[in-house]
Amino acid sequence: MVLNYLLRKREDFQSTHEQLHIMTRKTSKCTSVKIFNNNLCLLILPLLFVLTGFNSLLQAQDRNYEDVIIMGVYAHPDDETSSGPVFAKYARKGAKIILVVATDGRLGVTDLTDLEAGDELAALRREEMQCAADVLGADLHHMHYHDQLRAPEGQDLFIQESRKIIDDLHEIMGDRQPDIIITWGPDGGSNHLDHRIISGTVTQIVLSKNWENRPSLFYSGTQIPELGDLWRYRGVHEDFLTVRETFTEEDVDVAAEAARCHSSQFRPELIESWAEQWRETGHTYFRPFEAPRAMADDMLSYPSQYE
């Protein structure tokens, strides 16, 4: 779980360090006694590691979720559907869920309505997004940007909008102080340009300063085997999807109900196919953004992350 991961990274560091220190001293003592005692040490050390992990699990189960703030940052109204069961799960447990949506979805024309791109469609999609947030039990911060950050209107305007959204997200993240941020990975989930812009923007903001409460950043991702020939354009190799979030049928029901709010975008049968897949797997994957593990004088001397 994301919170297990966060707990392991933050809360158990000190206790694990102390356990390892104790085990190191015990191992040292074992080397100076009989072979029987050496063998006993070999049996005890793995047990101590297991007990340390079990202690972490117990602490996670006792976690006060009401102290946790989880923020999802997305490009469009309906993007949150990709992690809907996870948001439903943590809202059920009492965590604070905040959904930040950058654009108004004014270009999301489908054959499910007779609306053309523009203000009327944008107004409808704002209503749909508020409906979905209410179902998920989330606070909604819906920003005012146009789809594609107005790139079709010219590069200068696009650059201006790109800078403004960085300023706005800095302010939102600084005010709300999330513990966890979920957003698209570099592939944007579907290779969508707006998704990729939001992914890069959120990552840039997290890296930009020493936050008072530095959030843990997680990218949603789809395993490569599920994508067939599309794997070059979207998806993540399973070696990088190291956080497995489970959820219940209740969470799936809530996520599906929230997705139905986006009736201008999704057909009911599509939502039901997602729900069936969620029920069948009972989990989804995330890629954590890992903090640096060392300082080095050059790139070749930096410890490989794949060892």
N, C-alpha and C positions, 0 to 999 in steps of 0.2 A: 504494500500500500504506500501511497505517497507519504502519509503521515508516519508510517513505520520508517521510511527512508529518512524523513526529516528528523525523526526522533533519534535514529541511529547516528545521524551526522552531528546533531547539536546536543542532545540531552545526555547521551550515553558516553560521550567522549571521555569525560573525566573518570567515570566508573570503569570503563574498559581499560583505560590507561593504567589504573591502579591494579586491576586484575592481571594485566600483562606483566606489570612490575613484580607482583607477588609470584606469578608463575616462573618468571625469569630467575628469581632468587631461589625458588624451589628446585628448578632444574639444575642450577649451579650446585646446590647442596647434594643433589642426587648423584652427581658425577664423582663424588668422593666416598660413596658407600658401596655396599655390596651390589652384585648384579641383580639380586632380587629386588632391591630397592629401586634400581634403575628401571627395571621392568614395571614396577609399581608406578613410577613417575610417568612412564609412557602411557599407562592406562588412565592416570588421573588427569593429565594435561588435556586430552580431548574432552573429558567430562567437564572440566572447568570452562572450556570454550562453549560447550553446549549450554551449561548453566547460565553463562553470561548472555547468550542469545535468548534463552528462555526468560531471563530477567527483563530484557528489552521488550519482549513480547508482552509480558505482564504490564509493564509501564505503558505500552501503547494501548492496551485494553482499558487501562484506568485513565486514559487521557481525557482531560476536560476539553471537549471539542468546541465549547462555547468561546474559548480563548483563541481559536484558530480562524484566520481570515484567508479565504481562497478566492483569488481573482482570476477570471477568465477574460482574456483580451483578444478581440476578434475584429475582422474587417467589416462583416456584414451582419445584419439581422438574419438569423437562422444558422450562422456558423457554430454557435454554441451547441447545436444538436450533436455535433461530432463527439462531444464528451458529456452529453446529457445524463446518462446513468451515473456518472461519477459526481456531477454536481448534485443530482438528486440524493445520492448516497450520503454525501457530507452534510447537506442541508438536513436530512433526516437525523443525522447524529448530533446536530446542533451547531455546526460550524457556520460562520458568516460567509455567504456566497455573494460575490460582486461580479456582475457581468458588465464589461466595458465594450461597447460596439462603436467602431469608428465612423462608419458611413450610414447613410439613410436608405441605401438599397434602391435608389431611384432608377437604376439601369437594369434591375432584375425583372425584365419582361418575360412572361411565360404565356402559354396558351390556357392557363387556368383562370385568367381574368381577361377582360377586354381593355385593360388599362395600358396606355403607352408610357414610355419612360418619362419621368418628370415628377412634379410636386405631388400630384394625386397618388401616384404609386408609392412615393416616399412616405406620405402620410399613412397609407394603409400598412406599410411595412413597419412603421413605428408602432402602430397599434398591435400588430402581430408580435413584435418583439417584446412589448410590455406584457402581453398575454403569456408568452413563454416564460418570461422571468417570474411572473406571479405563480405559475404552476410549479416551477422549480424551487420556489421559495427564495429567490435571489433578489438583491438590490440591483437596479439597472442604471447605468450611466451611459445614455445614448448620445454620442457626439453628433456634430452637425455637418460632417464632411460629405462631399459627393463621392460616389463610386469613382474609382480610378484617380482620386484626388485631383480631379479636373484636368488630367493629362491631355485629353483630346482638345482642350481649349488652348494649349500651348505649354512649352517647356518651362517658361518663366513662372507661370501660375502654378504648375505642378511642383516646382522647387519651393515656392512660397508656402503651399499647402503642406508639403512634406516637413518643413521646418516648424510650422504651426502645430502639427499633430505631435511632434516630439515635445514641444513646450507643454502642450495640454496633458499628455500622458505623464510627463515628469510631475506635474502638479497633482494629478489624480493619484498616482502611486505614492507620492509624498504625503498626501492627505490621509489616504486610507491605510497605508502601511501594511500591505498584505504579507502573510507568511509564505504563501505559495502563489505562483503565477503559472497559469496554463495558457499556452498559445500554440499557434501553428509552428511546425518545424520549418527549416529552410525550403522544403519542397512545397510549402503552402497547403499540404494535404491533397490538393488537386492540381498543383502547379499554377494556381490562379495568381495573377500578378498582385492583386490587392492583399491576398493572404500572405504572400512572400514579403511584401512591404511591411506589414504589421509584425511578422516574425522578426525581421531584421531590426525594426524600430524598437520593439520591446527588449530584444537582446542588447541593443546599443544602450538603452536607458539603464538596464540592470548593471551593465559594465561601466557606466560613466562616472560613478562616484562611490564613495564609501557610505552606503546608506545606513542610517541609524538602525533600522531593522532590515537587514539585507534579505530580500526574498529568495527562496529556492525556486528556480525556473525549470519548468517541465514542458517539453514539446510533445504534442500528440503525434502519433505515427502509425502507419500501416505497415505490416510486415510484407516484405518483397514477394513471397510466394503467393500472396492473395491478389496480386496485381497483374499477373500474366505479362503480356508484352509492354505494359505501361511502366515497368519498374525503373526504366531510365529517367522517367519524368517525375515520378512521385514514389513515396515509400521509403522505408528505412530497413537496413539489414538487421536481422534479429539480434546480432551481437550488441547493438547499441540500444535496443529497447529493453532496458534493464529494470523498469518499474512496471509491475503487473498489478493493475487495479481491479479488484473483484467487486461485484455488485449483486444485488438480489433481484428477484422478479418484481418486487415492489418498486425498486428503483427504475427498472425497465419500464414499468407501467407509467410512472410519473414522467420519464423522459419521452415516451411515445406521446403522451397527452400534451406535453409541451411542444413537441414537434408538430402536432396537429394545428397548433396556433398559426403556423406558417402556411396557411391554406393557399396563398397566392404562389407558393413555390413548390410544394410537395403534394403529390397525389396520395390518397389514403393507403393504397396498396404498396407504395414505396415505403412509407413509414412502417407498415406492418412487416415488410421484409426486413427492415432494420431491427425491429423489435424481436423477430424470430431469431435473427442472428445473435443479438445480444443475449437472449435467453439461452441459446444453444451454447455459446462460449462462456458466458458469465463473467467475462473480464475484457479489459482493453489494456493497451500498452502505452507507456510514455518513455521518452528519452530525457534523462536529467541533464541539465547543463552542469558540467563538473567544474569546480573551482580549481585553479592551479595547485599542483602538489609540491612544487619545489621552485627554487630560484636557480638559475644557471648562467654561466658566462657566455655560452653560445648554444645554438639550437641542437648541435650534435651531442652535447653533454646533458641535455635535458632528459630525464628518465622517460622512456617510452610508455605511453598510456596503454599499450597493447601487451605488455609483459605481465 
